[in-house]
Amino acid sequence: MKSETRSVLKSDLFLATVMLGTGLFSGGSEAVRAAPVVTPIIAALIAVSIYLAEHDVVPGLYPEVATVAAFITTVAVGAGLIVALPAKAAVVAAAGLTGGGFGVIIYRLIFGVFLPVPEYRLQKGEEPEETVDAEQL
């Protein structure tokens, strides 16, 4: 395994662990039991958002633009679930945060362990500004 791949795995899995731990700590397993539909929906939407960020899915459009659109959609769906479900908002939010952690873990296991990390993600530096070429502006 290349050191770049290992670095991506470490950073993304650390982020996922923080999200998962925060979601489970703030709402506990009650959140997942009270709002069982939230965790898989948010996990899927987060995984799709990361996929859009790392793959050139919409040619001619910066991956960041597709990612922001996917993130806004995820937030809108999460807000809709808070309104639509009978559980408390904090419980649904905790289930959503747990789902976000699961989404990152599942995506990074697929594109990092079983399949290679996309080249875009490997080339991305610590600062997002480094990926934008000055001539493109």
Backbone hydrogen bonds, N-H to C=O, Kabsch-Sander energy under -0.5 kcal/mol:
donor,donor_aa,acceptor,acceptor_aa,energy
6,R,2,K,-2.3
7,S,3,S,-2.2
8,V,4,E,-2.2
9,L,5,T,-2.7
10,K,6,R,-2.6
11,S,7,S,-2.4
12,D,8,V,-2.6
13,L,9,L,-2.5
14,F,10,K,-1.9
15,L,11,S,-2.1
16,A,12,D,-2.5
17,T,13,L,-2.2
18,V,14,F,-2.2
19,M,15,L,-2.4
20,L,16,A,-3.0
21,G,17,T,-2.9
22,T,18,V,-2.6
23,G,19,M,-2.6
24,L,20,L,-2.6
25,F,21,G,-2.6
26,S,22,T,-2.7
27,G,23,G,-1.9
28,G,24,L,-1.3
30,E,27,G,-0.5
31,A,27,G,-1.0
31,A,28,G,-1.0
32,V,28,G,-0.7
33,R,29,S,-2.2
34,A,30,E,-3.3
35,A,31,A,-1.9
38,V,35,A,-1.2
39,T,35,A,-0.8
41,I,37,V,-1.5
42,I,38,V,-2.7
43,A,39,T,-2.3
44,A,40,P,-2.3
45,L,41,I,-2.4
46,I,42,I,-2.6
47,A,43,A,-2.2
48,V,44,A,-2.3
49,S,45,L,-2.2
50,I,46,I,-2.4
51,Y,47,A,-2.3
52,L,48,V,-2.6
53,A,49,S,-1.7
54,E,50,I,-2.0
55,H,51,Y,-1.6
57,V,55,H,-2.1
61,L,58,V,-1.8
65,V,62,Y,-1.0
66,A,62,Y,-1.4
67,T,63,P,-2.1
68,V,64,E,-2.5
69,A,65,V,-2.2
70,A,66,A,-2.2
71,F,67,T,-2.6
72,I,68,V,-2.7
73,T,69,A,-2.0
74,T,70,A,-2.2
75,V,71,F,-2.6
76,A,72,I,-2.5
77,V,73,T,-2.6
78,G,74,T,-2.6
79,A,75,V,-2.7
80,G,76,A,-2.4
81,L,77,V,-2.3
82,I,78,G,-2.0
83,V,79,A,-1.9
84,A,80,G,-2.7
85,L,81,L,-2.4
92,V,88,K,-2.1
93,A,89,A,-2.7
94,A,90,A,-2.1
95,A,91,V,-2.1
96,G,92,V,-2.3
97,L,93,A,-2.5
98,T,94,A,-2.3
99,G,95,A,-2.3
100,G,96,G,-2.3
101,G,97,L,-2.0
102,F,98,T,-2.3
103,G,99,G,-2.6
104,V,100,G,-2.1
105,I,101,G,-2.2
106,I,102,F,-2.9
107,Y,103,G,-2.4
108,R,104,V,-2.7
109,L,105,I,-2.0
110,I,106,I,-2.0
111,F,107,Y,-3.3
112,G,110,I,-1.1
112,G,115,L,-1.3
113,V,109,L,-1.1
114,F,109,L,-2.3
115,L,110,I,-2.7
121,R,118,P,-0.6
122,L,118,P,-1.7
123,Q,119,E,-2.3
124,K,120,Y,-1.1
130,E,127,E,-1.5
131,T,128,P,-1.5
132,V,129,E,-1.0
133,D,131,T,-0.6
136,Q,133,D,-1.2
137,L,133,D,-0.7
137,L,134,A,-0.6
